[in-house]
């Protein structure tokens, strides 16, 4: 390699940046990547369905009006759930009042499903407001993770369930991070260009995605509910306080929580575990998914007296990376 004179560095860099490049099959240039519109498919009325990666892409997307409606719906849902409330106070006024003020961002996801003809159909456009936890680097919060079971616990649950002749059940708590009440005084600033009722600052009453302590606060909240559900429930401290069991002569139940997911079984044809899930569903928005078919990215296959964990999807994802 021959050295490049310092005087030519700027011109060489400009030439390189102006050349088209390929990024996962999409031709683009470095100057337009921030505004690159990726159209997934079109709705029946011809409206394009895009998947913006940030708000700048959303603003120039062909379906930006529908994405803006999705943003307002997300904010309205947060108000309805008492997750936050908008305020006319400025950042300086909030900080003077003792609030930790952090910025936020919006994540966009078009949710789809396959119809009877195996065609991709749009279910809805989902926007999710997330706090930027990177602004909390100087926060007093140090322990920020929710306890999760190691992989061998998943295998043990599958083995016990197979021995009992049942299939583990699975459930997901929806919007789990927005359930626990915050102890700290935190406020967020909405992303640039986004307002609600003319306000850009919001005071948080509950946790939300992106907060450093979000996963930890939710984990502690769910753990408290589980331990109060039945006095017979025991928690395994060695497994990180996220694996629970009832082991008596009449019923044997083992289950685990993985952030906002729960999976487990009970020897009475899953009656005891399903009763627990029903009680949890009365307390929080819960999606009961039935037989555990996918766990930690691994597919679960069942047979007569056996079960199998497949990791094709994990391997495929690793190869794509």
C-alpha positions in Angstrom: 0.0 0.0 0.0 1.3 3.4 -1.0 0.9 6.3 1.4 -1.7 9.0 0.5 -0.7 12.7 0.7 -2.5 14.5 3.5 -3.7 17.1 1.0 -5.6 14.4 -1.0 -7.4 12.7 1.9 -10.5 14.9 1.8 -11.0 14.5 -2.0 -10.4 10.7 -1.8 -12.9 10.4 1.0 -15.5 12.4 -1.0 -15.1 10.2 -4.0 -15.5 7.0 -1.9 -18.6 8.3 -0.2 -20.3 9.2 -3.5 -19.9 5.7 -4.9 -23.0 3.4 -4.6 -22.7 0.5 -2.3 -24.7 -2.6 -1.6 -26.2 -3.2 1.9 -28.1 -6.4 2.3 -29.4 -6.3 -1.2 -30.4 -2.6 -1.2 -28.5 -0.2 -3.4 -27.9 3.1 -1.6 -25.3 5.8 -1.3 -23.9 7.0 2.0 -25.5 10.4 1.6 -29.1 9.0 1.4 -28.9 6.1 3.8 -30.6 8.2 6.5 -33.6 8.7 4.3 -33.6 5.3 2.6 -37.2 4.0 2.2 -37.6 0.3 2.4 -41.0 -0.8 1.1 -42.0 -4.2 2.4 -45.2 -4.6 0.3 -48.4 -2.6 -0.5 -51.8 -2.7 1.1 -54.9 -3.5 -0.9 -55.5 0.2 -1.5 -52.0 0.7 -2.8 -50.5 2.3 0.3 -46.9 1.3 0.8 -46.0 -0.5 4.0 -42.6 0.6 5.2 -40.3 -0.2 8.2 -38.6 3.0 9.3 -35.5 2.5 11.4 -35.7 6.0 12.9 -38.0 9.0 12.9 -36.1 10.7 10.1 -36.9 7.8 7.8 -40.5 7.8 9.0 -41.0 11.4 8.1 -40.2 10.8 4.5 -41.9 7.4 4.1 -44.8 7.0 1.8 -47.0 6.0 4.7 -45.8 8.6 7.1 -49.3 9.8 7.9 -50.3 6.4 9.2 -47.1 6.1 11.2 -47.8 9.5 12.8 -51.3 8.2 13.8 -49.5 5.2 15.3 -47.2 7.5 17.3 -50.2 9.4 18.8 -51.9 6.2 19.6 -48.9 5.0 21.5 -48.7 8.2 23.5 -52.5 8.1 24.2 -52.1 4.5 25.5 -49.3 5.6 27.8 -51.6 8.3 29.2 -54.4 5.8 29.7 -52.1 3.4 31.5 -50.8 6.2 33.7 -47.3 5.4 32.5 -46.6 9.1 32.0 -48.3 12.5 31.8 -47.4 15.4 29.7 -46.2 18.7 31.2 -45.6 22.2 30.1 -42.4 22.5 32.3 -39.1 22.9 30.5 -36.1 20.7 30.9 -34.4 23.3 33.2 -37.5 23.6 35.4 -37.8 19.8 35.7 -34.2 19.4 36.7 -34.6 22.2 39.2 -37.5 20.2 40.7 -35.3 17.2 41.2 -36.2 15.2 38.1 -33.7 13.2 36.1 -34.5 14.3 32.5 -33.5 11.9 29.7 -34.2 11.9 26.0 -36.3 9.3 24.2 -36.7 7.6 20.8 -39.4 5.8 18.8 -39.2 2.2 17.5 -41.4 1.3 14.6 -42.6 -2.1 13.6 -45.2 -3.1 11.0 -47.0 -6.2 12.4 -48.0 -8.7 9.8 -49.5 -12.2 9.4 -50.1 -14.7 6.7 -53.6 -15.1 5.3 -55.2 -18.4 4.0 -53.4 -17.8 0.7 -50.0 -17.5 2.4 -49.9 -13.8 1.5 -48.4 -11.3 3.9 -51.1 -9.0 5.3 -50.6 -5.9 7.5 -52.2 -6.3 11.0 -51.2 -2.8 12.2 -48.4 -0.3 12.5 -46.9 -0.3 16.0 -44.9 2.5 17.4 -43.1 2.2 20.8 -41.7 5.1 22.7 -38.5 4.1 24.5 -36.4 6.0 27.0 -32.7 6.4 26.0 -31.0 4.7 28.9 -27.6 5.8 27.6 -28.5 9.2 29.1 -28.5 7.5 32.5 -24.8 6.6 32.6 -24.3 8.7 35.7 -27.4 7.3 37.3 -27.3 5.8 40.8 -28.8 2.6 39.3 -26.1 0.0 39.2 -28.0 -3.3 39.2 -30.1 -3.0 36.1 -30.8 -6.5 34.8 -33.7 -8.9 35.4 -32.7 -12.4 36.5 -33.1 -15.0 33.8 -32.7 -18.8 34.1 -29.7 -20.5 32.5 -30.2 -22.8 29.5 -30.0 -26.0 31.6 -33.1 -24.9 33.5 -35.0 -25.0 30.2 -33.8 -28.5 29.6 -34.7 -29.6 33.1 -38.3 -28.2 32.7 -38.6 -30.1 29.4 -37.3 -33.3 31.0 -39.6 -33.1 34.0 -42.6 -32.3 31.8 -41.9 -35.2 29.5 -41.6 -37.6 32.5 -45.0 -36.3 33.6 -46.5 -36.8 30.2 -47.4 -33.1 29.6 -46.2 -30.3 27.4 -44.8 -27.1 29.0 -47.1 -24.1 28.6 -46.0 -20.5 27.7 -47.3 -17.0 28.3 -46.2 -13.4 27.6 -47.0 -10.4 29.7 -47.8 -7.5 27.3 -46.2 -4.1 27.9 -44.6 -5.5 31.0 -42.1 -2.7 31.4 -44.9 -0.2 31.7 -46.5 -1.9 34.7 -44.2 -1.3 37.8 -44.4 2.1 39.5 -41.2 4.0 39.6 -39.6 5.1 42.9 -37.3 7.7 41.2 -38.3 11.1 39.8 -37.7 10.7 36.0 -38.9 12.8 33.1 -38.4 12.2 29.3 -38.2 14.5 26.4 -40.1 13.4 23.3 -38.1 12.9 20.0 -37.5 16.0 17.9 -40.6 16.9 16.0 -43.0 14.9 18.1 -45.5 16.6 20.4 -48.7 15.7 22.3 -51.2 18.4 23.2 -48.4 20.9 22.4 -46.1 19.4 25.0 -42.7 17.8 24.5 -41.8 16.9 28.1 -43.4 14.0 30.1 -43.2 12.9 33.7 -42.9 9.2 34.2 -44.9 7.4 36.9 -44.2 3.9 35.7 -41.3 2.2 34.0 -40.9 1.9 30.3 -38.6 0.2 27.7 -35.2 1.7 27.5 -34.8 2.7 31.2 -31.7 1.3 32.8 -33.7 -0.1 35.7 -36.7 -1.2 33.5 -36.0 -4.9 33.4 -34.9 -5.1 37.1 -38.0 -3.2 38.3 -40.3 -5.5 36.3 -38.5 -8.6 37.5 -38.9 -7.7 41.1 -42.6 -6.7 40.6 -43.4 -10.1 39.0 -41.4 -12.0 41.6 -43.4 -10.4 44.4 -46.7 -11.3 42.7 -45.7 -15.0 42.1 -44.5 -15.5 45.7 -47.8 -14.0 47.0 -50.0 -16.2 44.7 -49.5 -19.5 46.6 -47.6 -20.0 49.9 -46.5 -23.4 48.7 -44.4 -21.8 45.9 -40.7 -22.1 46.5 -38.1 -20.0 44.6 -34.6 -21.3 43.7 -32.0 -18.8 44.8 -29.2 -20.7 43.0 -31.1 -20.3 39.7 -31.2 -16.5 40.2 -34.6 -16.1 41.8 -36.4 -16.7 38.5 -37.3 -20.5 38.8 -40.3 -21.5 40.9 -41.8 -24.8 42.0 -44.5 -26.6 44.0 -43.4 -30.1 44.8 -45.9 -32.1 46.8 -47.4 -35.6 46.7 -50.5 -34.2 45.0 -49.0 -31.9 42.4 -45.6 -31.1 41.0 -45.2 -27.7 39.2 -42.1 -26.1 37.9 -41.9 -22.9 35.9 -39.6 -20.0 35.1 -39.8 -16.4 34.1 -37.7 -14.9 31.4 -38.2 -11.1 31.7 -41.8 -10.9 30.5 -42.2 -14.5 29.4 -43.3 -17.4 31.6 -43.0 -21.1 30.8 -43.5 -24.3 32.8 -45.8 -27.2 33.6 -47.7 -29.0 36.3 -48.1 -32.8 36.7 -52.0 -32.5 36.9 -52.2 -32.1 33.1 -51.1 -28.5 33.6 -54.2 -27.5 35.5 -52.3 -25.9 38.4 -50.0 -23.9 36.1 -52.9 -22.8 33.9 -54.8 -21.6 37.0 -51.7 -19.5 37.9 -51.6 -18.0 34.4 -55.3 -17.2 34.5 -54.8 -15.4 37.8 -51.9 -13.5 36.4 -54.0 -12.6 33.4 -56.6 -11.0 35.7 -53.8 -8.8 37.2 -51.9 -7.9 34.0 -52.5 -8.0 30.2 -51.4 -11.6 29.5 -51.2 -13.5 26.2 -51.4 -17.3 26.9 -49.7 -19.0 24.0 -50.4 -22.7 24.8 -47.8 -25.3 24.2 -44.2 -24.0 24.4 -43.0 -24.2 20.8 -40.3 -21.6 20.8 -38.0 -20.7 23.7 -34.8 -18.6 23.7 -34.8 -18.8 19.9 -34.9 -22.6 19.9 -37.8 -24.6 18.4 -39.3 -27.3 20.6 -40.7 -30.5 19.0 -42.6 -33.1 20.9 -43.2 -36.8 20.4 -44.5 -39.7 22.4 -42.3 -39.7 25.5 -39.6 -37.3 24.1 -39.0 -33.7 23.1 -36.4 -32.1 20.9 -34.7 -28.7 20.9 -33.8 -27.4 17.4 -31.5 -24.4 16.9 -31.8 -23.9 13.2 -33.3 -20.4 13.6 -30.4 -19.4 15.9 -27.8 -20.8 13.5 -29.5 -19.1 10.5 -29.4 -15.8 12.4 -25.7 -16.2 13.2 -24.9 -17.0 9.6 -26.8 -13.9 8.4 -24.9 -11.8 10.8 
